[in-house]
Amino acid sequence: MHVGMAAFMVWLNWRYKTYRRWREYQPTMLYVAACDLLYQGLCARYVLWTYVPKWPVYHQLLTNYGYTFIFLPATALLYLSHYPVESRLYAKGLYVLKWYAAFVIGEWVYVALTFMDYGHGWTLGWSMLFNVMMFSMMLLHHKRPLWAYLFTIGAVLFWVVVFHIPFA
């Protein structure tokens, strides 16, 4: 399922030809990968959520890296390249809501099928909040990277305090 999701996101980018605009969105693609690596580093011994390795990749690190370096950057590319910049606020909100709903439903399925597991008080409710933040930060990073870095520091501090993530 994990390999399939990464392949599906790559296929969607191929299907909609968003790969042609990868240079335009590369900084944000790298930003989401860096944020995921930051999570993996901060929570390596205090996991809030984890992808459960399944066939054909039974290795935790490889599974995580598949999301870090393939799925999430491909998501950022697809999400940003189709964002309705010239549309009204309603259309923009509907676009973000569709992505948000797809990620929440996808995560619910992942948890139900044991492809994903939660720990230390993390729930689907927290993931819903996280997804709002993630898609907002992708847009902010694309438009105002320095503001995104500042808000990222605040977001990291929020999660560390709320979930009592140890630094040692």
Buried (B, 14 or more C-beta within 10 A) or exposed (E): BBBEBBBBBBEBBEEEEBBEEBEBBEEBBEBBBEBBBEBBEBBEEBBBBBBBBBEEBEEEEEBBBBBBBBBBBBBBBBBBBEBEEEEEEEEBEEBBEEBBEEBBEBBBEBBEEEBBEBEEEBEEEBBBEBBBBBBBBBBBBBEEEEEBEEBBEEBBEEBBEEBEBEEE
